[in-house]
Amino acid sequence: MARLTTVGGSFAARVLQAHLEDEGLTVELRGNIDSPYAFTVGAMSRVDVFVAEGDLEDAKLVMLVTEVDSVLDLPPQRERPRDPWGDRALWVVLVAIVLLGIIPIVRMATGG
């Protein structure tokens, strides 16, 4: 068996295993499978995915095709209509804050 990849968590490992087995590849999972802990992170969630030596290149190709398909399935980004007031609102607020901070200092300096 040859290590194909490492994933975080048993759910991701099981999904990958099911996908690879659906393509007719032999898959073995090693690591933190079905942990008694409900939530694991970092090294505790590591699961190594192994495939048969002869299936390694095919498994890499399946993973590549899956990644490309997932990117192509994303919905197209819609352009947000430009808000004419949106860009100016930030500057108006910043100028107001600066003026409210300067006015008391000027009054103190002039003795008023």
VOBALO-925815 format. One record per atom (N, C-alpha, C, CB): x, y, z; residue in three letters; atom name. Coordinates in steps of 0.1 Angstrom, whole numbers. Glycine has a CB too. Layout:
N
(r (X Y Z) 'ala' 'CA')
...
end
This chain:
112
(r (8 -12 0) 'met' 'N')
(r (0 0 0) 'met' 'CA')
(r (9 12 0) 'met' 'C')
(r (-10 0 12) 'met' 'CB')
(r (5 23 -7) 'ala' 'N')
(r (12 35 -8) 'ala' 'CA')
(r (3 47 -3) 'ala' 'C')
(r (17 38 -23) 'ala' 'CB')
(r (9 56 4) 'arg' 'N')
(r (1 67 10) 'arg' 'CA')
(r (-2 77 -2) 'arg' 'C')
(r (9 75 21) 'arg' 'CB')
(r (-15 79 -3) 'leu' 'N')
(r (-20 88 -13) 'leu' 'CA')
(r (-20 103 -8) 'leu' 'C')
(r (-34 84 -18) 'leu' 'CB')
(r (-26 105 4) 'thr' 'N')
(r (-28 118 9) 'thr' 'CA')
(r (-31 117 24) 'thr' 'C')
(r (-38 126 2) 'thr' 'CB')
(r (-32 128 31) 'thr' 'N')
(r (-36 129 45) 'thr' 'CA')
(r (-47 139 45) 'thr' 'C')
(r (-24 133 54) 'thr' 'CB')
(r (-58 135 52) 'val' 'N')
(r (-69 144 54) 'val' 'CA')
(r (-72 147 69) 'val' 'C')
(r (-82 139 47) 'val' 'CB')
(r (-80 157 71) 'gly' 'N')
(r (-83 160 85) 'gly' 'CA')
(r (-97 155 89) 'gly' 'C')
(r (-82 175 87) 'gly' 'CB')
(r (-98 145 97) 'gly' 'N')
(r (-111 140 102) 'gly' 'CA')
(r (-115 128 94) 'gly' 'C')
(r (-121 151 100) 'gly' 'CB')
(r (-123 120 102) 'ser' 'N')
(r (-128 107 96) 'ser' 'CA')
(r (-139 110 85) 'ser' 'C')
(r (-133 99 107) 'ser' 'CB')
(r (-146 120 86) 'phe' 'N')
(r (-157 123 76) 'phe' 'CA')
(r (-150 125 63) 'phe' 'C')
(r (-165 135 80) 'phe' 'CB')
(r (-141 134 62) 'ala' 'N')
(r (-134 137 49) 'ala' 'CA')
(r (-127 124 44) 'ala' 'C')
(r (-124 148 51) 'ala' 'CB')
(r (-122 116 53) 'ala' 'N')
(r (-115 104 49) 'ala' 'CA')
(r (-125 94 43) 'ala' 'C')
(r (-108 97 61) 'ala' 'CB')
(r (-136 93 50) 'arg' 'N')
(r (-147 83 45) 'arg' 'CA')
(r (-152 88 31) 'arg' 'C')
(r (-158 82 55) 'arg' 'CB')
(r (-154 101 29) 'val' 'N')
(r (-159 106 17) 'val' 'CA')
(r (-149 102 6) 'val' 'C')
(r (-162 121 17) 'val' 'CB')
(r (-136 105 8) 'leu' 'N')
(r (-126 102 -2) 'leu' 'CA')
(r (-125 87 -4) 'leu' 'C')
(r (-112 107 3) 'leu' 'CB')
(r (-126 79 6) 'gln' 'N')
(r (-126 65 5) 'gln' 'CA')
(r (-137 60 -4) 'gln' 'C')
(r (-126 58 18) 'gln' 'CB')
(r (-149 65 -2) 'ala' 'N')
(r (-161 61 -10) 'ala' 'CA')
(r (-159 65 -24) 'ala' 'C')
(r (-174 67 -4) 'ala' 'CB')
(r (-154 77 -27) 'his' 'N')
(r (-152 81 -40) 'his' 'CA')
(r (-141 73 -48) 'his' 'C')
(r (-147 96 -40) 'his' 'CB')
(r (-130 70 -41) 'leu' 'N')
(r (-120 61 -47) 'leu' 'CA')
(r (-125 47 -49) 'leu' 'C')
(r (-107 61 -39) 'leu' 'CB')
(r (-132 42 -40) 'glu' 'N')
(r (-137 28 -41) 'glu' 'CA')
(r (-148 28 -52) 'glu' 'C')
(r (-143 23 -28) 'glu' 'CB')
(r (-155 38 -54) 'asp' 'N')
(r (-165 39 -65) 'asp' 'CA')
(r (-158 38 -79) 'asp' 'C')
(r (-173 52 -64) 'asp' 'CB')
(r (-146 43 -79) 'glu' 'N')
(r (-138 42 -92) 'glu' 'CA')
(r (-131 29 -93) 'glu' 'C')
(r (-128 53 -92) 'glu' 'CB')
(r (-133 19 -84) 'gly' 'N')
(r (-127 6 -84) 'gly' 'CA')
(r (-113 5 -78) 'gly' 'C')
(r (-127 2 -98) 'gly' 'CB')
(r (-109 14 -70) 'leu' 'N')
(r (-96 14 -64) 'leu' 'CA')
(r (-97 8 -50) 'leu' 'C')
(r (-90 28 -63) 'leu' 'CB')
(r (-86 1 -46) 'thr' 'N')
(r (-85 -4 -32) 'thr' 'CA')
(r (-80 6 -23) 'thr' 'C')
(r (-76 -17 -32) 'thr' 'CB')
(r (-87 9 -12) 'val' 'N')
(r (-84 20 -3) 'val' 'CA')
(r (-83 15 11) 'val' 'C')
(r (-94 32 -4) 'val' 'CB')
(r (-74 20 19) 'glu' 'N')
(r (-73 17 33) 'glu' 'CA')
(r (-70 30 41) 'glu' 'C')
(r (-61 7 36) 'glu' 'CB')
(r (-77 32 52) 'leu' 'N')
(r (-76 44 60) 'leu' 'CA')
(r (-68 40 73) 'leu' 'C')
(r (-89 50 64) 'leu' 'CB')
(r (-58 49 76) 'arg' 'N')
(r (-51 46 88) 'arg' 'CA')
(r (-50 59 96) 'arg' 'C')
(r (-36 41 85) 'arg' 'CB')
(r (-51 58 109) 'gly' 'N')
(r (-50 70 117) 'gly' 'CA')
(r (-62 71 126) 'gly' 'C')
(r (-49 83 109) 'gly' 'CB')
(r (-67 83 128) 'asn' 'N')
(r (-77 86 138) 'asn' 'CA')
(r (-91 84 131) 'asn' 'C')
(r (-76 101 143) 'asn' 'CB')
(r (-95 71 130) 'ile' 'N')
(r (-108 68 124) 'ile' 'CA')
(r (-118 65 135) 'ile' 'C')
(r (-107 56 114) 'ile' 'CB')
(r (-129 71 135) 'asp' 'N')
(r (-140 69 144) 'asp' 'CA')
(r (-135 71 159) 'asp' 'C')
(r (-146 55 143) 'asp' 'CB')
(r (-129 83 161) 'ser' 'N')
(r (-124 86 174) 'ser' 'CA')
(r (-135 88 184) 'ser' 'C')
(r (-116 99 173) 'ser' 'CB')
(r (-133 85 197) 'pro' 'N')
(r (-143 87 207) 'pro' 'CA')
(r (-145 102 210) 'pro' 'C')
(r (-139 80 220) 'pro' 'CB')
(r (-136 110 205) 'tyr' 'N')
(r (-138 125 207) 'tyr' 'CA')
(r (-146 130 196) 'tyr' 'C')
(r (-124 132 207) 'tyr' 'CB')
(r (-156 139 199) 'ala' 'N')
(r (-165 144 189) 'ala' 'CA')
(r (-159 155 180) 'ala' 'C')
(r (-177 151 197) 'ala' 'CB')
(r (-149 162 186) 'phe' 'N')
(r (-142 172 178) 'phe' 'CA')
(r (-127 171 179) 'phe' 'C')
(r (-147 186 182) 'phe' 'CB')
(r (-120 170 168) 'thr' 'N')
(r (-106 169 169) 'thr' 'CA')
(r (-100 179 159) 'thr' 'C')
(r (-101 154 166) 'thr' 'CB')
(r (-88 184 162) 'val' 'N')
(r (-81 193 153) 'val' 'CA')
(r (-66 189 153) 'val' 'C')
(r (-83 208 158) 'val' 'CB')
(r (-59 195 143) 'gly' 'N')
(r (-45 193 142) 'gly' 'CA')
(r (-41 178 140) 'gly' 'C')
(r (-38 198 155) 'gly' 'CB')
(r (-31 174 147) 'ala' 'N')
(r (-26 160 146) 'ala' 'CA')
(r (-36 150 151) 'ala' 'C')
(r (-13 159 154) 'ala' 'CB')
(r (-45 153 160) 'met' 'N')
(r (-55 144 164) 'met' 'CA')
(r (-65 140 153) 'met' 'C')
(r (-62 149 176) 'met' 'CB')
(r (-67 148 143) 'ser' 'N')
(r (-77 145 133) 'ser' 'CA')
(r (-70 139 120) 'ser' 'C')
(r (-84 158 129) 'ser' 'CB')
(r (-58 137 121) 'arg' 'N')
(r (-50 132 109) 'arg' 'CA')
(r (-54 118 105) 'arg' 'C')
(r (-35 132 111) 'arg' 'CB')
(r (-58 116 92) 'val' 'N')
(r (-61 103 87) 'val' 'CA')
(r (-53 101 74) 'val' 'C')
(r (-77 101 85) 'val' 'CB')
(r (-45 91 73) 'asp' 'N')
(r (-38 88 61) 'asp' 'CA')
(r (-46 79 52) 'asp' 'C')
(r (-24 82 64) 'asp' 'CB')
(r (-46 82 39) 'val' 'N')
(r (-54 75 29) 'val' 'CA')
(r (-43 67 21) 'val' 'C')
(r (-63 84 20) 'val' 'CB')
(r (-44 54 21) 'phe' 'N')
(r (-35 45 14) 'phe' 'CA')
(r (-43 38 3) 'phe' 'C')
(r (-28 35 23) 'phe' 'CB')
(r (-36 36 -9) 'val' 'N')
(r (-42 29 -20) 'val' 'CA')
(r (-31 18 -24) 'val' 'C')
(r (-45 38 -32) 'val' 'CB')
(r (-36 8 -31) 'ala' 'N')
(r (-27 -2 -36) 'ala' 'CA')
(r (-16 5 -45) 'ala' 'C')
(r (-34 -13 -44) 'ala' 'CB')
(r (-4 -1 -45) 'glu' 'N')
(r (8 4 -52) 'glu' 'CA')
(r (4 7 -67) 'glu' 'C')
(r (20 -5 -51) 'glu' 'CB')
(r (-3 -3 -73) 'gly' 'N')
(r (-6 -2 -87) 'gly' 'CA')
(r (-17 8 -90) 'gly' 'C')
(r (-10 -15 -92) 'gly' 'CB')
(r (-24 12 -80) 'asp' 'N')
(r (-35 22 -82) 'asp' 'CA')
(r (-31 36 -78) 'asp' 'C')
(r (-47 18 -73) 'asp' 'CB')
(r (-19 38 -75) 'leu' 'N')
(r (-15 52 -70) 'leu' 'CA')
(r (-17 62 -80) 'leu' 'C')
(r (-1 51 -65) 'leu' 'CB')
(r (-12 60 -92) 'glu' 'N')
(r (-14 70 -103) 'glu' 'CA')
(r (-28 73 -107) 'glu' 'C')
(r (-6 66 -115) 'glu' 'CB')
(r (-36 62 -107) 'asp' 'N')
(r (-51 63 -110) 'asp' 'CA')
(r (-58 71 -99) 'asp' 'C')
(r (-57 49 -111) 'asp' 'CB')
(r (-54 69 -86) 'ala' 'N')
(r (-60 76 -75) 'ala' 'CA')
(r (-56 91 -76) 'ala' 'C')
(r (-55 70 -62) 'ala' 'CB')
(r (-44 94 -79) 'lys' 'N')
(r (-40 108 -81) 'lys' 'CA')
(r (-48 115 -92) 'lys' 'C')
(r (-25 109 -84) 'lys' 'CB')
(r (-50 108 -102) 'leu' 'N')
(r (-58 113 -113) 'leu' 'CA')
(r (-73 115 -109) 'leu' 'C')
(r (-58 104 -126) 'leu' 'CB')
(r (-78 106 -102) 'val' 'N')
(r (-92 107 -97) 'val' 'CA')
(r (-93 120 -87) 'val' 'C')
(r (-97 95 -89) 'val' 'CB')
(r (-83 121 -79) 'met' 'N')
(r (-83 133 -70) 'met' 'CA')
(r (-82 146 -78) 'met' 'C')
(r (-72 132 -60) 'met' 'CB')
(r (-74 146 -88) 'leu' 'N')
(r (-72 158 -97) 'leu' 'CA')
(r (-85 161 -104) 'leu' 'C')
(r (-61 156 -107) 'leu' 'CB')
(r (-92 151 -110) 'val' 'N')
(r (-104 153 -117) 'val' 'CA')
(r (-115 158 -107) 'val' 'C')
(r (-109 140 -124) 'val' 'CB')
(r (-115 153 -95) 'thr' 'N')
(r (-125 157 -85) 'thr' 'CA')
(r (-123 172 -81) 'thr' 'C')
(r (-124 148 -73) 'thr' 'CB')
(r (-111 176 -80) 'glu' 'N')
(r (-107 190 -76) 'glu' 'CA')
(r (-111 199 -88) 'glu' 'C')
(r (-92 191 -73) 'glu' 'CB')
(r (-108 195 -100) 'val' 'N')
(r (-112 204 -111) 'val' 'CA')
(r (-127 205 -112) 'val' 'C')
(r (-106 198 -124) 'val' 'CB')
(r (-134 194 -111) 'asp' 'N')
(r (-149 194 -111) 'asp' 'CA')
(r (-155 203 -101) 'asp' 'C')
(r (-154 180 -110) 'asp' 'CB')
(r (-149 202 -89) 'ser' 'N')
(r (-155 210 -78) 'ser' 'CA')
(r (-153 225 -80) 'ser' 'C')
(r (-148 207 -64) 'ser' 'CB')
(r (-142 229 -87) 'val' 'N')
(r (-139 243 -90) 'val' 'CA')
(r (-149 247 -101) 'val' 'C')
(r (-124 245 -94) 'val' 'CB')
(r (-151 239 -111) 'leu' 'N')
(r (-159 242 -122) 'leu' 'CA')
(r (-174 243 -118) 'leu' 'C')
(r (-158 232 -133) 'leu' 'CB')
(r (-178 236 -107) 'asp' 'N')
(r (-192 236 -103) 'asp' 'CA')
(r (-195 248 -95) 'asp' 'C')
(r (-194 223 -95) 'asp' 'CB')
(r (-186 257 -92) 'leu' 'N')
(r (-189 268 -84) 'leu' 'CA')
(r (-198 278 -92) 'leu' 'C')
(r (-176 276 -80) 'leu' 'CB')
(r (-207 284 -85) 'pro' 'N')
(r (-216 293 -93) 'pro' 'CA')
(r (-208 305 -97) 'pro' 'C')
(r (-228 298 -84) 'pro' 'CB')
(r (-211 311 -108) 'pro' 'N')
(r (-204 323 -113) 'pro' 'CA')
(r (-206 335 -103) 'pro' 'C')
(r (-208 327 -127) 'pro' 'CB')
(r (-195 342 -101) 'gln' 'N')
(r (-195 354 -92) 'gln' 'CA')
(r (-203 365 -99) 'gln' 'C')
(r (-181 359 -89) 'gln' 'CB')
(r (-213 370 -92) 'arg' 'N')
(r (-221 381 -97) 'arg' 'CA')
(r (-214 394 -93) 'arg' 'C')
(r (-236 381 -92) 'arg' 'CB')
(r (-214 403 -102) 'glu' 'N')
(r (-209 416 -99) 'glu' 'CA')
(r (-219 424 -91) 'glu' 'C')
(r (-205 424 -112) 'glu' 'CB')
(r (-214 430 -80) 'arg' 'N')
(r (-222 437 -71) 'arg' 'CA')
(r (-224 451 -78) 'arg' 'C')
(r (-216 439 -57) 'arg' 'CB')
(r (-237 456 -78) 'pro' 'N')
(r (-239 469 -83) 'pro' 'CA')
(r (-231 480 -75) 'pro' 'C')
(r (-254 473 -84) 'pro' 'CB')
(r (-226 489 -81) 'arg' 'N')
(r (-217 499 -75) 'arg' 'CA')
(r (-227 509 -67) 'arg' 'C')
(r (-209 507 -85) 'arg' 'CB')
(r (-224 510 -54) 'asp' 'N')
(r (-231 519 -46) 'asp' 'CA')
(r (-224 533 -46) 'asp' 'C')
(r (-233 514 -31) 'asp' 'CB')
(r (-231 543 -51) 'pro' 'N')
(r (-224 556 -52) 'pro' 'CA')
(r (-221 562 -39) 'pro' 'C')
(r (-232 566 -61) 'pro' 'CB')
(r (-229 559 -29) 'trp' 'N')
(r (-227 565 -15) 'trp' 'CA')
(r (-217 557 -7) 'trp' 'C')
(r (-241 566 -8) 'trp' 'CB')
(r (-216 544 -10) 'gly' 'N')
(r (-208 535 -2) 'gly' 'CA')
(r (-193 539 0) 'gly' 'C')
(r (-208 522 -8) 'gly' 'CB')
(r (-187 544 -11) 'asp' 'N')
(r (-173 548 -10) 'asp' 'CA')
(r (-171 561 -2) 'asp' 'C')
(r (-167 549 -23) 'asp' 'CB')
(r (-181 570 -4) 'arg' 'N')
(r (-180 583 3) 'arg' 'CA')
(r (-184 582 18) 'arg' 'C')
(r (-189 593 -4) 'arg' 'CB')
(r (-192 573 21) 'ala' 'N')
(r (-197 572 35) 'ala' 'CA')
(r (-185 570 45) 'ala' 'C')
(r (-207 560 37) 'ala' 'CB')
(r (-176 562 41) 'leu' 'N')
(r (-164 560 50) 'leu' 'CA')
(r (-156 573 52) 'leu' 'C')
(r (-155 549 44) 'leu' 'CB')
(r (-154 580 41) 'trp' 'N')
(r (-147 593 42) 'trp' 'CA')
(r (-154 603 50) 'trp' 'C')
(r (-143 598 28) 'trp' 'CB')
(r (-167 603 49) 'val' 'N')
(r (-176 613 56) 'val' 'CA')
(r (-174 610 71) 'val' 'C')
(r (-190 612 52) 'val' 'CB')
(r (-175 597 75) 'val' 'N')
(r (-174 593 89) 'val' 'CA')
(r (-160 596 94) 'val' 'C')
(r (-177 578 90) 'val' 'CB')
(r (-150 594 87) 'leu' 'N')
(r (-136 597 91) 'leu' 'CA')
(r (-134 612 93) 'leu' 'C')
(r (-126 591 81) 'leu' 'CB')
(r (-139 620 84) 'val' 'N')
(r (-137 634 85) 'val' 'CA')
(r (-145 639 97) 'val' 'C')
(r (-142 642 73) 'val' 'CB')
(r (-157 634 100) 'ala' 'N')
(r (-165 638 111) 'ala' 'CA')
(r (-158 634 124) 'ala' 'C')
(r (-179 631 111) 'ala' 'CB')
(r (-152 623 125) 'ile' 'N')
(r (-144 619 137) 'ile' 'CA')
(r (-132 628 139) 'ile' 'C')
(r (-140 604 136) 'ile' 'CB')
(r (-125 631 129) 'val' 'N')
(r (-113 640 130) 'val' 'CA')
(r (-118 654 135) 'val' 'C')
(r (-106 641 117) 'val' 'CB')
(r (-128 659 129) 'leu' 'N')
(r (-133 672 133) 'leu' 'CA')
(r (-138 672 147) 'leu' 'C')
(r (-144 677 124) 'leu' 'CB')
(r (-145 662 151) 'leu' 'N')
(r (-150 661 165) 'leu' 'CA')
(r (-138 660 175) 'leu' 'C')
(r (-159 650 167) 'leu' 'CB')
(r (-127 655 171) 'gly' 'N')
(r (-115 654 179) 'gly' 'CA')
(r (-107 667 179) 'gly' 'C')
(r (-107 642 175) 'gly' 'CB')
(r (-107 674 169) 'ile' 'N')
(r (-99 686 168) 'ile' 'CA')
(r (-106 698 174) 'ile' 'C')
(r (-96 689 153) 'ile' 'CB')
(r (-119 699 173) 'ile' 'N')
(r (-127 711 178) 'ile' 'CA')
(r (-124 713 193) 'ile' 'C')
(r (-142 709 176) 'ile' 'CB')
(r (-125 703 202) 'pro' 'N')
(r (-122 706 216) 'pro' 'CA')
(r (-107 710 218) 'pro' 'C')
(r (-125 693 224) 'pro' 'CB')
(r (-98 705 211) 'ile' 'N')
(r (-84 709 212) 'ile' 'CA')
(r (-82 724 208) 'ile' 'C')
(r (-75 700 204) 'ile' 'CB')
(r (-89 728 197) 'val' 'N')
(r (-88 742 193) 'val' 'CA')
(r (-94 751 203) 'val' 'C')
(r (-95 744 179) 'val' 'CB')
(r (-105 747 209) 'arg' 'N')
(r (-112 756 219) 'arg' 'CA')
(r (-103 757 231) 'arg' 'C')
(r (-126 749 223) 'arg' 'CB')
(r (-97 746 235) 'met' 'N')
(r (-88 747 247) 'met' 'CA')
(r (-76 756 244) 'met' 'C')
(r (-83 733 251) 'met' 'CB')
(r (-71 755 232) 'ala' 'N')
(r (-59 763 228) 'ala' 'CA')
(r (-62 778 227) 'ala' 'C')
(r (-53 758 215) 'ala' 'CB')
(r (-74 781 223) 'thr' 'N')
(r (-78 796 222) 'thr' 'CA')
(r (-84 801 235) 'thr' 'C')
(r (-88 797 210) 'thr' 'CB')
(r (-86 793 244) 'gly' 'N')
(r (-92 797 257) 'gly' 'CA')
(r (-107 799 257) 'gly' 'C')
(r (-85 810 261) 'gly' 'CB')
(r (-113 793 247) 'gly' 'N')
(r (-128 795 246) 'gly' 'CA')
(r (-136 784 251) 'gly' 'C')
(r (-132 798 233) 'gly' 'CB')
end
